[in-house]
Amino acid sequence: MISFDNIKSRNSRIRRYLRNILRIHTIISAVALASTSLPSHASEAEDAASRHVYATGGVHNDKDCDPPESCVYRRGAGEPTDPAYPAWWTSGWTMYRVFNNFDAFPPPYANPPAGLTPGDYEVSYGTSYYDSTYVPADKDGTGAMMEYYDKRCLPIFPFDNKFSCAFVSLGNKAYFLRYADRPPETPQCCQFSLKNHPPRVDFIKHLPYNAAESRHVGDSLQAYSYRVGGKLNILFGYAFDKAATPDAVDTAAAPYRHPQSFYFSGVPTDPPNAPIVSQNYTNFRMQRPDPEATWAQVARMCPAQPEWCCLFSTDCPGRKLTQSTRPPQWTDFTTPPRMPASPEEKKP
């Protein structure tokens, strides 16, 4: 170790030189120690991004679909051909948050649900916008979709949903928007995921055909669904009309099977008290969305790098849920095991 007391030279410049050498050596040692003991910002960003990728059985990404074909269901003999989305469309919908008698009367539902009374559910409204041909400016993926929930947000998160919200997917990136009625101290925009593209026009191939549910609503449907999560029994389902009908806007288009409803499990604890949710489409039509009224909301409401959303309990470690017991939620969703083939609108 250098001792300046033993330095015999009386030259002050030599003393200053040696002191500077010692300082530099100390600084270099401290930097080296810090670089080995502190996590890198890149690692933290990667961890946050991975926490915000949610398994959807191939519908929004390929998480847990290895190989990708493992998330595609082959249709069995006697099962109908798959319906498909138009290239672009707009539709209103009525959302039923069902909290009573959902076991006796499960979805898919008519509009309003047969067998249930108004005391069994809450009604709210919204609009969906879709364009499979959209390409974002950064060229990260394709397709755009916006789902706007008026005064009642999507009840799949473990908190009160009494506010307006929207999910917007632009290519692979997805954003969660809140509006003027949002809860205090919540951002108007956050990054929902970097891997959550809109459903492809042929997305229904990722769900198994459900013959029993297809007999709902007077045997008028083609229903596709599964339940996952073991005892959590999380439902994810989609129904189309069985009969092909003309489009309300594009009268030159060939008749097609219109989407009828999207039905799924919400968070059963209160709030939001949503064991079953159904979005029943109204006035589904091949109307191309206006980008300025839809996708451009992201540019207007979000910073260049939005903060990560903290919606599910696993999104942001260290934050506590309002419930004392963690409820089932969509982060418990796992890609289901392979199965053999079976024999009026509100605007934001």
C-alpha positions in Angstrom: 0.0 0.0 0.0 1.3 3.5 -0.9 2.3 5.6 2.1 2.9 9.2 1.5 4.7 9.6 4.8 7.5 7.4 3.5 7.9 9.5 0.4 11.2 11.3 0.9 10.9 13.5 -2.2 10.1 17.1 -1.3 8.8 17.7 -4.8 5.2 18.7 -4.4 4.4 17.8 -8.0 5.5 14.2 -7.3 3.2 14.0 -4.3 0.2 15.3 -6.3 1.0 12.8 -9.0 1.0 9.9 -6.6 -2.2 11.0 -5.0 -3.9 11.2 -8.3 -2.7 7.7 -9.2 -4.2 6.4 -6.0 -7.6 8.2 -6.6 -7.8 6.8 -10.1 -7.0 3.3 -8.8 -9.8 3.6 -6.2 -12.4 4.9 -8.7 -11.6 2.1 -11.2 -11.9 -0.5 -8.4 -15.3 0.9 -7.3 -16.7 0.9 -10.8 -15.6 -2.7 -11.4 -17.3 -3.8 -8.1 -20.5 -1.9 -9.0 -20.6 -3.5 -12.5 -20.5 -7.0 -11.0 -23.0 -6.4 -8.1 -25.8 -4.3 -9.7 -28.3 -5.6 -12.2 -28.2 -4.0 -15.6 -31.0 -1.8 -16.9 -31.2 -4.1 -20.0 -31.9 -7.1 -17.8 -34.6 -5.2 -15.8 -36.3 -4.2 -19.1 -36.2 -7.7 -20.4 -37.8 -9.0 -17.2 -40.6 -6.4 -17.4 -41.2 -7.2 -21.1 -41.4 -11.0 -20.3 -43.9 -10.4 -17.5 -46.1 -8.6 -20.0 -46.4 -11.5 -22.4 -49.5 -13.5 -21.8 -50.4 -16.9 -23.1 -53.4 -16.8 -25.4 -53.2 -20.2 -27.1 -52.0 -18.7 -30.3 -54.7 -16.0 -30.7 -52.5 -13.0 -29.8 -49.0 -14.4 -29.7 -47.2 -17.8 -29.9 -46.3 -18.0 -26.2 -46.2 -21.7 -25.1 -47.0 -22.7 -28.7 -44.0 -24.9 -29.4 -44.2 -25.7 -32.2 -46.8 -23.2 -33.5 -48.8 -26.0 -35.0 -49.5 -27.3 -31.4 -51.9 -24.4 -30.9 -54.0 -25.2 -34.0 -57.0 -27.5 -33.7 -57.8 -29.9 -36.5 -61.5 -30.2 -37.2 -63.1 -33.6 -37.1 -65.5 -35.3 -39.4 -68.9 -33.7 -39.4 -67.7 -30.4 -37.8 -68.3 -27.2 -39.8 -65.6 -25.3 -41.7 -64.0 -22.5 -39.8 -65.6 -19.0 -40.1 -63.2 -16.0 -40.5 -63.1 -12.3 -39.9 -63.4 -9.9 -42.8 -60.2 -8.0 -43.6 -61.6 -5.0 -41.7 -64.8 -4.3 -39.7 -66.5 -2.2 -37.1 -69.0 -3.4 -34.5 -70.9 -2.3 -31.4 -71.5 -4.7 -28.6 -73.4 -5.2 -25.4 -71.4 -6.5 -22.5 -73.0 -8.7 -19.9 -71.2 -9.0 -16.6 -72.9 -12.1 -15.2 -72.7 -12.6 -11.4 -75.7 -14.9 -10.7 -77.0 -18.2 -12.1 -74.1 -18.5 -14.6 -73.7 -22.2 -13.7 -77.3 -22.9 -14.6 -77.2 -20.8 -17.7 -73.7 -20.6 -19.2 -72.7 -18.8 -22.4 -72.9 -18.2 -25.2 -75.9 -16.0 -24.7 -78.7 -14.4 -26.7 -79.0 -10.7 -26.5 -80.4 -10.4 -23.7 -79.3 -13.8 -22.1 -82.2 -16.3 -22.0 -82.8 -17.9 -18.6 -81.2 -15.0 -16.7 -83.0 -11.9 -15.3 -81.7 -8.3 -15.2 -80.8 -9.0 -11.5 -78.3 -11.6 -12.7 -76.1 -9.3 -14.7 -75.0 -5.7 -15.4 -75.2 -4.3 -18.9 -72.7 -1.9 -20.5 -71.6 -1.1 -24.0 -68.7 -0.6 -26.3 -67.3 -0.7 -29.8 -64.6 -2.8 -31.6 -62.5 -1.6 -34.6 -60.4 -4.0 -36.7 -58.1 -3.7 -39.7 -55.9 -6.7 -40.6 -54.1 -4.8 -43.3 -52.6 -2.1 -41.1 -48.8 -1.8 -40.8 -47.4 0.3 -37.9 -44.8 2.9 -38.6 -42.1 0.9 -36.9 -43.0 -2.2 -39.1 -43.2 -4.3 -35.9 -46.0 -6.8 -36.9 -49.3 -6.2 -38.8 -52.9 -5.5 -38.0 -54.7 -3.1 -35.7 -57.6 -3.5 -33.3 -59.2 -1.2 -30.7 -61.8 -2.3 -28.2 -63.4 0.6 -26.4 -65.3 0.0 -23.2 -67.7 2.8 -22.2 -68.0 3.5 -18.5 -67.3 -0.1 -17.6 -63.8 -1.4 -18.3 -63.0 -5.0 -19.2 -63.5 -6.8 -15.8 -60.6 -9.2 -16.0 -58.4 -7.3 -13.6 -58.7 -7.4 -9.8 -60.0 -3.9 -9.2 -63.1 -1.8 -9.7 -63.9 -1.5 -13.4 -66.2 1.6 -13.2 -64.3 3.7 -15.7 -63.9 3.9 -19.5 -60.9 2.2 -21.1 -59.6 0.9 -24.4 -57.2 -1.8 -25.6 -55.3 -0.9 -28.8 -53.0 -3.3 -30.6 -50.9 -1.8 -33.3 -48.9 -4.7 -34.9 -47.3 -6.6 -32.0 -47.5 -3.7 -29.5 -50.5 -3.3 -27.3 -51.6 -0.3 -25.2 -54.1 0.2 -22.4 -55.9 3.6 -22.5 -57.9 5.3 -19.7 -60.0 8.4 -20.2 -61.3 11.4 -18.1 -63.3 9.2 -15.8 -60.2 7.1 -14.8 -59.4 6.4 -11.2 -57.1 9.0 -9.5 -53.3 8.6 -9.9 -53.6 6.2 -12.8 -52.0 7.0 -16.2 -54.0 7.6 -19.3 -51.7 5.3 -21.2 -49.5 2.3 -20.4 -47.8 -0.4 -22.3 -49.9 -3.6 -22.0 -47.5 -5.8 -24.0 -44.9 -5.9 -26.7 -46.2 -9.2 -28.0 -50.0 -9.0 -28.3 -51.1 -8.6 -31.9 -54.7 -8.5 -33.0 -56.4 -11.8 -33.8 -55.7 -12.9 -37.3 -58.6 -13.3 -39.7 -58.3 -17.1 -39.2 -57.8 -16.9 -35.4 -60.6 -19.4 -34.7 -58.3 -22.2 -35.7 -56.7 -21.8 -32.3 -59.9 -22.8 -30.5 -61.7 -26.2 -30.4 -65.2 -26.5 -31.8 -67.8 -26.9 -29.1 -70.8 -28.8 -30.3 -72.8 -28.4 -27.0 -72.4 -24.6 -26.9 -73.2 -24.4 -30.6 -76.8 -25.5 -29.7 -77.3 -22.4 -27.7 -79.4 -19.5 -29.0 -81.8 -21.8 -30.8 -79.1 -24.0 -32.4 -78.0 -21.0 -34.4 -74.3 -20.8 -33.6 -70.9 -22.2 -34.3 -69.1 -22.0 -30.9 -65.5 -22.5 -30.1 -64.1 -22.6 -26.5 -61.9 -24.2 -23.9 -61.4 -24.0 -20.2 -58.0 -24.0 -18.7 -56.2 -23.4 -15.4 -57.3 -26.7 -13.7 -59.5 -25.8 -10.7 -59.6 -22.2 -11.8 -61.6 -23.3 -14.8 -60.9 -20.2 -16.9 -63.2 -19.9 -19.9 -62.3 -18.5 -23.3 -64.8 -18.7 -26.0 -66.1 -17.2 -29.3 -69.3 -17.8 -31.3 -70.2 -17.0 -34.8 -73.6 -17.2 -36.5 -74.1 -20.6 -38.2 -75.9 -19.0 -41.2 -74.1 -16.8 -43.6 -75.8 -13.4 -44.1 -75.0 -10.3 -46.3 -73.0 -7.5 -44.9 -74.9 -4.3 -43.8 -72.4 -1.9 -45.5 -70.6 -3.8 -48.3 -73.5 -5.1 -50.2 -71.2 -6.5 -52.9 -69.4 -8.8 -50.5 -70.4 -12.5 -50.4 -72.5 -13.5 -47.4 -70.5 -14.6 -44.4 -70.9 -16.0 -40.9 -71.0 -12.9 -38.6 -69.4 -13.0 -35.1 -72.1 -13.4 -32.5 -70.3 -13.1 -29.1 -67.0 -13.3 -27.3 -67.5 -14.9 -23.8 -65.0 -15.5 -21.1 -64.2 -15.7 -17.4 -63.6 -12.4 -15.6 -62.4 -11.9 -12.1 -65.0 -13.4 -9.7 -64.1 -11.5 -6.6 -65.8 -8.2 -5.8 -64.8 -5.9 -7.4 -65.3 -6.5 -10.2 -67.6 -9.5 -9.5 -67.4 -10.9 -13.0 -67.4 -14.7 -13.0 -68.7 -14.7 -16.6 -68.6 -12.0 -19.2 -70.1 -11.9 -22.7 -69.7 -9.3 -25.3 -72.6 -9.7 -27.8 -72.0 -8.0 -31.1 -74.5 -5.6 -32.6 -74.5 -4.2 -36.1 -71.3 -6.0 -37.1 -70.3 -4.6 -40.5 -67.4 -4.4 -43.0 -66.7 -0.8 -42.3 -63.0 0.2 -42.3 -62.1 2.1 -39.1 -61.1 5.7 -39.3 -57.4 5.7 -38.2 -57.6 9.3 -36.8 -60.5 8.3 -34.5 -58.9 5.0 -33.4 -55.2 4.1 -33.8 -54.1 7.7 -33.6 -55.3 7.9 -30.0 -52.1 6.1 -29.1 -49.9 8.8 -30.4 -52.1 11.5 -28.8 -52.4 9.9 -25.4 -49.1 8.0 -24.9 -45.5 9.1 -24.4 -42.8 7.7 -26.7 -42.0 5.1 -24.1 -45.1 4.4 -22.0 -44.7 3.0 -18.5 -45.6 -0.7 -18.1 -49.2 -1.4 -17.2 -49.8 -2.8 -13.6 -53.1 -4.5 -14.2 -52.6 -8.1 -13.3 -51.0 -9.1 -10.0 -47.9 -10.4 -11.7 -47.2 -7.3 -13.8 -45.4 -5.2 -11.2 -43.7 -7.1 -8.4 -44.1 -5.3 -5.0 -47.5 -3.9 -5.6 -50.3 -5.4 -3.5 -53.8 -6.4 -4.7 -56.8 -4.8 -3.1 -58.1 -8.2 -2.2 -56.7 -10.2 0.6 -56.8 -13.4 -1.4 -55.4 -13.4 -5.0 -58.3 -14.1 -7.4 -58.1 -16.2 -10.6 -57.1 -14.1 -13.5 -56.0 -14.3 -17.1 -52.3 -14.5 -16.2 -53.3 -18.0 -15.0 -54.2 -18.8 -18.6 -52.0 -21.5 -20.0 -52.1 -22.9 -23.5 -54.5 -25.9 -23.3 -53.1 -29.3 -24.0 -53.5 -30.7 -27.5 -56.9 -32.4 -28.0 -57.8 -34.9 -30.6 -60.2 -33.8 -33.3 -63.7 -34.3 -31.9 -66.3 -36.9 -34.0 -76.4 0.7 -29.8 -72.7 1.8 -30.2 -70.6 3.9 -27.9 -67.7 5.8 -29.3 -64.6 7.0 -27.4 
